[in-house]
Amino acid sequence: MNWLTNFVRPKFQRLVATPREVPENLWHRCSVCGHMVFHRDLEAALNVCPHCGHHLRLKIKARLQMLFDDGAYQRIELPKPVDDPLKFKDQKKYTDRLKDARAKTGEQDAIIVAHGKMGGQAVVVAAFNFDFQGGSMGVAVGDGLVAAGELAMVQDAALIVVPASGGARMQEGILSLMQMARSTVAVDKVKEKRLPYIVLLTDPTTGGVSASFAMLGDIAIAEPGAVIGFAGARVIETTIREKLPEGFQKAEYLLEHGMVDMVVPRRNLRETLIRVISLLRNRAPAAPVIPLPVEPVQPPAAEG
């Protein structure tokens, strides 16, 4: 027995026998084409599959950094409503579901309101966090939309809303449905001030969200492949007992039928939004107006 047997050999055996741990989140499988994409490549492509162009869902903070100049923005503190106004309980208490969602996301609810510059222009962005209970709209989300509208008016800024939601939050019942009316009123006030209101529809935008503020934009822009609608396709097929058209409720289908104005790839979204805001805010002519020469009016010839 020597140092080779006692020290080197056991260490070499451990090195060979023990598999190295590989983090599970290094690779992501595209849900459309099935290709595995390295996480850094996916982040560099803004969560768009480089093989088929499928737009995967984008984390809320990554989206805000993508939109604002130099990724710099300021968040505002939102009002804190009562957590469980109806004392709702199904398989779990609603308060427990909120605690789980807050621990998972590090956020208080499903919306972030931020302000900053986009192409040098003042903007307020209200973005939904789908990771927080599916981006469902409760009282806190309604408060966020109202606060975003008020901030846009105070700052004389364009308002951009980025919904990603399954609709109203069932645990808050009628209080959740009331946010449809509240958000619509907030949007109307922004429009009365002649400020641009732009909606960026992402996957998914459904339920009471699509039935209220999400379809009221001066300009409605959608990401490719985003599901946009009210009820789910299976529910509609069961109700009408007919097969729905291919691609029904997808962004491209809605564009063909006049429900959205543009379908823009994620890499072009920021430039498109800057151009749209500039057009809506710049009410002056694009070039100097040159008056046409006025020909002198000849007096009528005298008769006789």
C-alpha positions, 0 to 999 in steps of 0.5 A, spaced: 500 500 500 503 506 498 500 513 496 498 511 489 493 506 492 491 510 498 490 517 495 491 517 487 487 511 485 480 513 490 480 520 487 481 518 480 475 513 481 471 518 484 472 523 478 470 517 473 465 514 477 461 520 479 457 524 473 458 531 473 451 535 475 448 539 469 443 544 470 436 542 467 435 549 465 441 550 460 437 547 454 430 549 452 425 545 447 421 549 442 414 547 443 413 547 435 419 544 432 422 540 438 429 543 437 433 544 443 436 551 444 442 553 448 439 558 453 444 563 451 442 563 444 435 563 446 436 569 450 440 573 445 434 571 440 429 574 445 426 568 446 425 566 439 426 559 436 432 560 431 430 554 427 422 555 426 421 563 429 416 561 434 415 566 439 416 563 446 413 567 452 418 572 454 419 574 462 416 581 464 423 584 466 426 582 460 421 585 456 421 592 459 429 592 458 428 590 451 423 596 450 426 602 454 432 606 452 438 602 454 434 598 458 433 603 463 426 604 467 423 606 473 417 602 476 412 606 481 409 603 487 402 600 486 396 601 491 396 594 496 389 592 496 386 587 500 389 580 499 383 576 499 376 580 499 371 574 498 375 569 503 375 564 497 378 557 498 378 551 493 383 546 493 387 551 497 386 558 500 387 564 496 391 567 501 396 561 500 396 561 492 398 569 493 404 567 497 406 561 493 406 566 487 409 572 490 415 567 492 415 564 485 416 571 482 418 576 487 412 580 485 406 583 489 401 581 483 401 580 476 402 587 473 408 592 473 408 599 471 414 603 469 416 609 466 422 612 462 424 613 455 423 610 448 426 613 442 427 619 447 420 619 447 416 619 454 412 613 455 409 609 461 408 601 460 403 597 464 406 590 463 403 583 465 406 578 468 404 571 466 408 567 471 403 570 477 397 566 477 397 566 469 397 574 469 389 574 471 386 580 472 384 582 480 383 588 483 391 589 484 391 589 476 386 594 476 389 599 480 395 598 476 392 600 470 388 606 473 395 608 476 398 607 469 393 611 466 394 617 471 401 617 470 401 618 463 396 624 463 401 627 469 407 626 464 404 627 458 406 620 455 404 615 451 401 609 454 403 602 452 399 596 455 402 589 454 397 584 456 399 576 457 393 574 461 388 568 462 383 573 463 379 575 470 381 572 477 376 567 479 378 568 486 376 575 486 369 574 483 365 580 481 370 584 484 375 582 478 370 583 473 369 590 475 376 591 473 374 591 466 370 597 467 375 601 471 380 599 466 376 602 460 375 608 464 382 609 465 383 608 457 378 613 455 381 618 460 388 617 456 384 618 450 381 624 452 388 628 453 389 626 446 395 621 448 397 615 444 394 608 447 398 602 444 396 595 446 402 590 445 398 583 444 402 577 447 401 570 448 396 569 451 391 575 451 384 572 453 378 572 457 376 579 460 382 582 459 381 581 451 374 583 452 376 590 455 382 595 455 386 590 450 382 591 444 381 599 445 388 601 443 389 606 438 394 601 435 393 594 436 400 590 435 401 583 436 407 578 436 407 572 431 403 566 433 400 570 440 393 567 442 388 572 442 381 571 444 375 571 449 373 563 450 378 558 448 377 554 442 375 548 445 369 551 448 367 555 442 367 548 438 363 545 443 358 551 444 357 552 436 358 544 434 363 546 428 370 545 427 374 552 427 378 554 422 386 553 422 389 558 426 383 561 429 385 566 434 392 566 432 395 573 431 395 572 424 388 570 423 386 576 427 390 581 422 387 578 416 380 579 419 381 586 421 382 585 429 389 587 429 393 593 426 400 589 425 403 583 427 411 584 428 416 580 430 419 581 437 426 583 434 422 589 430 417 591 436 421 597 439 423 600 433 416 599 430 413 602 437 418 608 437 415 610 429 408 609 431 409 613 437 412 619 433 407 619 428 401 619 433 405 625 437 408 629 431 401 633 429 405 638 425 406 636 418 412 632 416 415 637 411 414 645 410 408 647 407 409 651 401 403 655 399 401 654 392 401 661 387 395 664 387 393 667 380 390 674 379 383 674 378 382 678 371 376 682 372 370 681 367 370 685 360 366 690 360 360 689 355 358 694 349 
